[in-house]
Protein backbone atom coordinates (compact mmCIF):
# COMPACT_ATOMS: atom_id res chain seq x y z
CA UNK A 1 0.00 0.00 0.00
CA UNK A 2 1.31 3.42 -0.92
CA UNK A 3 2.17 5.85 1.89
CA UNK A 4 -0.16 8.85 1.99
CA UNK A 5 1.35 12.12 0.78
CA UNK A 6 2.62 14.40 3.50
CA UNK A 7 2.93 18.11 3.19
CA UNK A 8 6.44 19.47 2.66
CA UNK A 9 6.94 21.02 6.12
CA UNK A 10 6.07 17.70 7.77
CA UNK A 11 8.19 15.75 5.31
CA UNK A 12 11.25 17.94 5.88
CA UNK A 13 10.70 17.78 9.66
CA UNK A 14 10.66 13.99 9.52
CA UNK A 15 13.79 14.04 7.36
CA UNK A 16 15.52 16.27 9.93
CA UNK A 17 14.50 13.87 12.71
CA UNK A 18 16.10 11.00 10.82
CA UNK A 19 19.27 13.05 10.27
CA UNK A 20 19.44 13.85 13.99
CA UNK A 21 19.18 10.14 14.80
CA UNK A 22 22.01 9.31 12.39
CA UNK A 23 24.18 12.15 13.70
CA UNK A 24 23.72 11.04 17.31
CA UNK A 25 25.23 7.71 16.32
CA UNK A 26 28.08 9.30 14.33
CA UNK A 27 28.82 11.78 17.10
CA UNK A 28 29.82 8.94 19.44
CA UNK A 29 33.06 8.46 17.49
CA UNK A 30 35.54 11.34 17.81
CA UNK A 31 37.44 12.79 14.87
CA UNK A 32 36.22 12.64 11.29
CA UNK A 33 32.89 11.00 12.18
CA UNK A 34 32.02 13.76 14.61
CA UNK A 35 33.08 16.49 12.17
CA UNK A 36 30.99 15.04 9.35
CA UNK A 37 28.07 14.53 11.75
CA UNK A 38 28.16 18.23 12.61
CA UNK A 39 28.15 19.24 8.94
CA UNK A 40 25.30 16.85 8.15
CA UNK A 41 23.34 17.98 11.19
CA UNK A 42 23.56 21.64 10.21
CA UNK A 43 22.50 21.18 6.60
CA UNK A 44 20.00 18.38 7.18
CA UNK A 45 18.04 20.27 9.81
CA UNK A 46 18.27 23.59 7.98
CA UNK A 47 16.12 22.28 5.12
CA UNK A 48 12.98 22.04 7.24
CA UNK A 49 13.74 25.22 9.15
CA UNK A 50 13.86 27.21 5.91
CA UNK A 51 10.71 25.54 4.59
CA UNK A 52 8.96 26.56 7.83
CA UNK A 53 10.24 30.12 7.45
CA UNK A 54 9.00 30.12 3.87
CA UNK A 55 5.53 29.16 5.07
CA UNK A 56 5.41 32.42 7.02
CA UNK A 57 7.07 34.56 4.38
CA UNK A 58 6.13 38.20 3.93
CA UNK A 59 6.18 38.16 0.14
CA UNK A 60 6.58 35.89 -2.86
CA UNK A 61 10.23 36.98 -3.14
CA UNK A 62 10.79 36.08 0.52
CA UNK A 63 9.11 32.70 -0.06
CA UNK A 64 11.35 32.00 -3.06
CA UNK A 65 14.44 33.05 -1.10
CA UNK A 66 13.64 30.73 1.83
CA UNK A 67 12.83 27.79 -0.43
CA UNK A 68 15.99 28.44 -2.45
CA UNK A 69 18.05 28.25 0.74
CA UNK A 70 16.23 25.04 1.70
CA UNK A 71 17.10 23.60 -1.72
CA UNK A 72 20.78 24.54 -1.35
CA UNK A 73 20.84 22.94 2.09
CA UNK A 74 19.23 19.79 0.68
CA UNK A 75 21.92 19.59 -2.00
CA UNK A 76 24.61 20.02 0.65
CA UNK A 77 22.99 17.31 2.76
CA UNK A 78 23.04 15.02 -0.27
CA UNK A 79 26.78 15.68 -0.55
CA UNK A 80 27.49 14.78 3.10
CA UNK A 81 25.42 11.60 2.86
CA UNK A 82 27.29 10.55 -0.29
CA UNK A 83 30.61 11.31 1.40
CA UNK A 84 29.69 9.19 4.44
CA UNK A 85 28.89 6.30 2.13
CA UNK A 86 31.92 6.74 -0.15
CA UNK A 87 34.24 6.98 2.86
CA UNK A 88 32.70 3.79 4.23
CA UNK A 89 31.93 5.50 7.52
CA UNK A 90 28.35 4.32 7.10
CA UNK A 91 27.31 1.50 4.78
CA UNK A 92 25.64 2.86 1.67
CA UNK A 93 22.70 0.52 2.17
CA UNK A 94 22.01 2.26 5.50
CA UNK A 95 21.92 5.65 3.77
CA UNK A 96 19.98 4.74 0.63
CA UNK A 97 16.59 5.78 2.06
CA UNK A 98 17.92 9.13 3.29
CA UNK A 99 19.68 9.78 -0.01
CA UNK A 100 16.50 8.94 -1.93
CA UNK A 101 14.42 11.20 0.33
CA UNK A 102 16.79 14.15 0.03
CA UNK A 103 16.83 13.72 -3.77
CA UNK A 104 13.03 13.86 -3.76
CA UNK A 105 13.07 16.94 -1.53
CA UNK A 106 15.50 18.68 -3.92
CA UNK A 107 13.20 17.84 -6.85
CA UNK A 108 10.10 19.13 -5.03
CA UNK A 109 11.78 22.35 -3.92
CA UNK A 110 13.24 22.94 -7.38
CA UNK A 111 9.82 22.50 -8.94
CA UNK A 112 8.16 24.88 -6.47
CA UNK A 113 10.86 27.52 -6.95
CA UNK A 114 10.65 27.32 -10.77
CA UNK A 115 6.86 27.56 -10.68
CA UNK A 116 6.95 30.59 -8.38
CA UNK A 117 9.56 32.33 -10.53
CA UNK A 118 7.56 31.63 -13.68
CA UNK A 119 4.41 33.00 -12.04
CA UNK A 120 6.35 36.13 -10.98
CA UNK A 121 7.53 36.70 -14.54
CA UNK A 122 4.02 36.20 -15.96
CA UNK A 123 2.53 38.64 -13.43
CA UNK A 124 5.01 41.33 -14.51
CA UNK A 125 3.94 41.12 -18.17
MOBEL-V936990 format. One line per field, one symbol per residue. phi: phi as a letter, one per 40 degrees, with the letter a starting at -180 (. if undefined). A space follows every 10 residues. Layout:
phi = ???
This chain:
phi = .ccccbccdc cccccccccd dcccccccbc gddccccccc ccccccdccc cccccbccac ccdccccccd cccccccddc cccdcccfcb cdccbdcccc cccccdcccd cccccccccc ccccc
